[in-house]
Amino acid sequence: MRPLSSPLSRATLLFAFLLGLLLPSPTQAQQAVRADTLYPMTGDGPIVDGVVLIEGSTIAEVGPASEVDVPSGATVHEATVATPGLIDPRGTVGVSGLENVPADQDQLDTSAPIQPSLRAIDAYNPREDLVRFVRQLGITTVHTGHAPGALVSGQTATFSTTGGTVAQSLKDSLTTVAFTLGPDAQMRFESPGTRSKGVAMLRQELHDAQAAMDDEGPTTDLGQATLQKVLRGDVPALVTAHRAHDIQAALRLQEEFGFDLILDGASEAYLVAEEIAAADVPVILHPTMTRPSGTNQNAAFTTAATLHEAGVPVAIQSGWEPYVPKTRVVLYEAAIAVANGLPRRAALASITRVPAQVLGLENIGTLAPGQTADLALFDGDPFEYTSHVCTVLSAGDVVSDECK
Amino acid sequence: MRPRLCFAFAVALCLCVALPAQAQEQPHVFRNATLYPISAEPIENGTMVVQGGTIQAVGPTGAVEVPDDAVEHNAAGKVIMPGLVDTHSHIGQVSGGDGSAAMHPDVRTIDAINVRHPSIDRARAGGITTVQTLSGSGHLMSGQTTFLKLRDGNTVADLNACDDRPIEACGGMKMANGTNPQRESGPFPQTRGHAAAMVRQQFVQAQEYQRKKQQAESAAEMPDRDLRMEGLVDVLEGERTVHFHTHRHDDVLTAIRLSEEFDFDLVLHHVSEGWKVAEEIAAADVPASIIVLDAPGGKPEADELIYRTGRVLNQAGVDVAYHTDDPITDSRLFLRQPAIGVRAGMSRSAALESVTLAGARMLGLADDTGSLDEGKDADFIVLSGDPLSVYTKIEETWVEGQSVFDRSNPEDRDFATGGYRVYDDAIQHVHE
């Protein structure tokens, strides 16, 4: 800040300071959420009759109603259950639109099989109807961008589901680089035509990027610069691999190049759960209700539970849908995982805390002092078909207040 | 094998096959269940007796006479409701017409259905006992549909859902409008106007064919047998109901307009924007078989598909069924559809009826299935709890008194949960 230049300015400042003490600042408006059951997702169990006190866009206090003093004048939102705002750990909403016509489908460019330079921020449409749709179902953050379907389809980014411009919505401009292994990376290209060729092409590309890191001066190749961020460990590789042998190829690449790996999709992960756990690799699992066909042919409703039991961090994604429904809803996908053995808190974590940790997203995914005030308020068990998401708060703003 | 032994073996085999399985079947009694008869109010502590493939008695426990030799099933804590009726599904690798024409009234889905396909086991795991298998929506008229009972069987005829006619006649006719049957090239319409004109022209020809047949006084005067025309005459004569894929509100009304012009029986399918024309659908007295998708879109005409369509249509007085459209939604999760209907304000009773009795009415099978009533087929499911709860498991599926899915059997449970090669091994799967 520049030094103040005159006594008048100092007096003005003093006056403003005193006024500030007397009048509540509009940016620090106080709100509270009071829920019969509150899931802070900080590691402790749920709080019965819990309160989240919000100041402006930030959480100030979390605890049982008996211990949190809600100032008179604060707006109070009541709910049966409250959770952190939900995070879609891997989808395409905003990059892929509802109409499913060429003009709104920017999730995959098939001009080349390896395109790490493609940025999600240059395609994301924050006003897309699908973004609004998932927001009213409690999803306050989407990790979205380039879809599976190419060896390297491009970058992903993370956005708030609120905001009218990319800049207003943006939480993280480069969250991962999206890779795909196996037949899903082959069908749209002349080459690779086999699994082995695909891995060979990726290894060469990564070796070239590594070699260029030793050169003097930064590379002028935008794709190579992006891969170097992966190789340096600045950005994780999000590798879509469904069949067990494709998952093993992903683990092999990770071991060879030492990058941070997040397994994506992973429908046969239950066959190699021990190997995934031993490699200390998190999984952003396919939507539980994914259709059992193609490379997903052996998908099981029980995989999230199996991975959780093996000690693998599990997030559950909306994924990529080429037809109907145009997006899946992670709340519903987690519900089916609960019905098939995933413990309730692990299921809530799979769409709140775990994706925040896995994707390196700060200030979201849990309810604790200092965290962004993103919350989803329910009128019953969040996973039950007949419950509703009735209020959604995004950075302290009520962005939906109709029961959906 | 020597000829004589072979003959004896064949006779024995014949006896086994020819004798109806139900003939010697012991009665089964399910006691202490919460019963949802659908045709009546739920019974808190109910008992149901089945024998010979049919329901013998349903009522409060204690008020139902139970035969001494009945096989006992203690269903305390369980819910029993009718087997689910899925009015729109593509299980069994069903296919219809090809790209050679936009209308295929002569093409029969029975000539394509693979009853050993694992999708049929997935449907049994989802509690579905009766299903309409249809060809796709990429044609104005893609073929003759088939109604199946998901009993164990080796042939499509074994799964015939109609007890009064052969499998060839047990079905409807699939039609579609809107964008799916429109194509840029080939013998397909490019516009809605052209689509409706093509359909009308075909029906006008069929009326002429029908007139010639009716007026023929001898075999010589009969028109040459034209299978395409015969399929359409079936529709004109009410032998086949038209099951009409339609999404946009104006396309819904076009389907109704065609049905009124040619006086055919109509069931609307999908009806994504039906909520905009609920009064008109009700006034036309046309039932609606609808789908819930988790999110709208995927194509422009589904961009206003919403959860409350079932409630709005039901409240307008339209008979509403839900369907899976498997593989669009998974047969194992059929009960999600009425549950999401309830989420959007539909009554529980209407929602439960929508996947049972309402569907049976739309297929003309309501005399046989769709409710727990004395004399009806013993098609029912045993659930671990509230049918509309995500936590509830379908534990058993019974078709005509025979168990076709039992979750306590690990092999059957795999069909419910999926897993490694569950659905391709299943091609060889035979129920014991």
Interface residues (C-beta under 8 A of the other chain):
Chain A: G97 L98 E99 N100 V101 D129 L130 F133 V134 E268 Y270 L271 M289 R291 P292 S293 Q297 N298 A299 A300 F301 T302 E321 Y323 V324 P325 K326 T327 R328 V329 Y332 A335 I336 V338 A339 N340 F383 E384 Y385 T386 S387 H388
Chain B: L293 D294 A295 P296 G297 G298 K299 P300 A302 D303 P327 I328 D330 L333 R336 A339 I340 V342 R343 L388 S389 V390 Y391 K393 A416 T417 G418 G419 Y420 R421 V422 Y423 D424
